[in-house]
Amino acid sequence: QELRGGEKEEILHASSESETVFATKTGAVATKIPPSLKSATWSGLATDGIESDLEGIEGKVYESPEKAYADDVDARERVSALSLIKWFERNRNVCLGGSAGLSRLQDEKILVVVAFMDDFRVDLSRLVGCGDDVITRCKVVQRKSRFTFTQEVHQDPPGGGA
């Protein structure tokens, strides 16, 4: 509920919490934040539009618009768990600087690894039609060299919300 945008009512489709770590290609978990992330500036994707350094991403809500395609929904207009996880992954990547941030990490031979996913909830009563727009939101909490992402998929109600 804390990730909902503004005053309008929205339909919550799914939520999850995941812990992400940085690892070397040998599998060793990094004990410090990779240098490229420390020096990176983060695009104005946060809802307040302010650019910030890595320490500034904590507590902000990051949004990623998605469109539901035919392979995302089944015949009963329910979003597949696989599609929800893909939307969550794209949203985490936005938080980490998008493709440019991931490229910097790759140059340092650092992998972004989801260590575990917890509390994955899907409301199967919520329907999504092919072509519908949804929004994936996440909030980040940093704990030493680990990040916990709390994520949700929302959709405006029919008629565009209140």
For each residue, the residues with C-beta under 8 A, 3 or more apart:
1: 4
2: 139 150
3: 61 137 138 139 150 151 152 154
4: 1 10 12 152 154
5: 8 10 47 61 63 135 137 154
6:
7: 162
8: 5 156 161 162
9: 157 161 162
10: 4 5 154 155 156 157 161
11: 126 154 155 156 157
12: 4 15 123 126 152 153 154
13: 79 84 122 123 126 128 134 152 153 154 155
14: 79 84 120 121 122 123 152 153
15: 12 119 120 121 150 151 152 153
16: 84 88 117 118 119 120 121 150 151 152
17: 117 118 119 148 149 150 151
18: 88 92 114 115 116 117 118 148 149 151
19: 114 115 116 118 146 147 148 149
20: 92 112 113 114 115 146 147 148 149
21: 29 30 113 115 145 146
22: 29 30 33 34 37 105 110 111 112 113 145
23: 27 28 29 30 110 111 113
24: 27 28 30 109 110 111
25: 109 111
26:
27: 23 24
28: 23 24
29: 21 22 23 113 145
30: 21 22 23 24 33 34 110 145
31: 144 145
32: 145
33: 22 30 37 38 54 145
34: 22 30 37 38 105 108 110
35: 38 39 108
36: 39 40 101 104 105 107 108 110
37: 22 33 34 40 54 96 97 101 104 105
38: 33 34 35 53 54
39: 35 36 53
40: 36 37 53 54 97 101 104
41: 51 52 53
42: 45 46 51 52 53 54 56 57 95 97 101
43: 51 97 98
44: 49 50 51
45: 42 62 63 94 95
46: 42 49 50 52 57 60 61 62
47: 5 60 61 62 63
48: 60
49: 44 46
50: 44 46 56
51: 41 42 43 44
52: 41 42 46 55 56 57 60
53: 38 39 40 41 42 56
54: 33 37 38 40 42 57 142
55: 52 58 142
56: 42 50 52 53 60
57: 42 46 52 54 60 62 95 140 142
58: 55 140 141 142
59: 139 140 141
60: 46 47 48 52 56 57 139 140
61: 3 5 46 47 137 138 139
62: 45 46 47 57 91 94 95 137 138 139 140
63: 5 45 47 91 135 136 137
64: 87 90 91 94 135 136 137
65: 133 134 135 136
66: 87 90 133 134 135 136 153
67: 131 132 133 134
68: 72 73 79 83 128 129 130 131 132 133 134
69: 72 73 130 131
70: 73 130
71: 83
72: 68 69 79 80 83 128 130
73: 68 69 70 77 78 79 80 83 128 129 130
74: 77 78 80
75:
76: 127
77: 73 74 127 128 129 130
78: 73 74 124 126 127 128
79: 13 14 68 72 73 83 84 122 128 134 153
80: 72 73 74 83 84
81: 84 85 120 122
82: 85 86
83: 68 71 72 73 79 80 86 87
84: 13 14 16 79 80 81 87 88 122 153
85: 81 82 88 89 117
86: 82 83 89 90
87: 64 66 83 84 90 91 134 136 153
88: 16 18 84 85 91 92 136 138 149 151 153
89: 85 86 92 93 114
90: 64 66 86 87 93 94 136
91: 62 63 64 87 88 94 95 136 137 138 149 151
92: 18 20 88 89 95 96 112 114 138 149 151
93: 89 90 96 98 99 101 102 112
94: 45 62 64 90 91 98
95: 42 45 57 62 91 92 138 140 147 149
96: 37 92 93 101 102 105 112
97: 37 40 42 43 100 101 102 104
98: 43 93 94 101 102
99: 93 102 103
100: 97 103 104
101: 36 37 40 42 93 96 97 98 104 105
102: 93 96 97 98 99 105 106 112
103: 99 100 106 107
104: 36 37 40 97 100 101 107 108
105: 22 34 36 37 96 101 102 108 110 111 112
106: 102 103 109 110
107: 36 103 104
108: 34 35 36 104 105
109: 24 25 106
110: 22 23 24 30 34 36 105 106
111: 22 23 24 25 105
112: 20 22 92 93 96 102 105
113: 20 21 22 23 29
114: 18 19 20 89 92 117
115: 18 19 20 21 146
116: 18 19
117: 16 17 18 85 114 120
118: 16 17 18 19
119: 15 16 17
120: 14 15 16 81 117
121: 14 15 16
122: 13 14 79 81 84
123: 12 13 14 126
124: 78
125:
126: 11 12 13 78 123 155
127: 76 77 78
128: 13 68 72 73 77 78 79 132 134 155
129: 68 73 77 132
130: 68 69 70 72 73 77
131: 67 68 69
132: 67 68 128 129 155
133: 65 66 67 68 155 156
134: 13 65 66 67 68 79 87 128 153 154 155
135: 5 63 64 65 66 153 154 155
136: 63 64 65 66 87 88 90 91 151 152 153 154
137: 3 5 61 62 63 64 91 151 152 153 154
138: 3 61 62 88 91 92 95 149 150 151 152
139: 2 3 59 60 61 62 149 150 151
140: 57 58 59 60 62 95 147 148 149
141: 58 59 147 148 150
142: 54 55 57 58 146 147
143: 146 147 148
144: 31
145: 21 22 29 30 31 32 33
146: 19 20 21 115 142 143
147: 19 20 95 140 141 142 143
148: 17 18 19 20 140 141 143
149: 17 18 19 20 88 91 92 95 138 139 140
150: 2 3 15 16 17 138 139 141
151: 3 15 16 17 18 88 91 92 136 137 138 139
152: 3 4 12 13 14 15 16 136 137 138
153: 12 13 14 15 66 79 84 87 88 134 135 136 137
154: 3 4 5 10 11 12 13 134 135 136 137
155: 10 11 13 126 128 132 133 134 135
156: 8 10 11 133 160 161
157: 9 10 11 160 161 162
158:
159:
160: 156 157
161: 8 9 10 156 157
162: 7 8 9 157
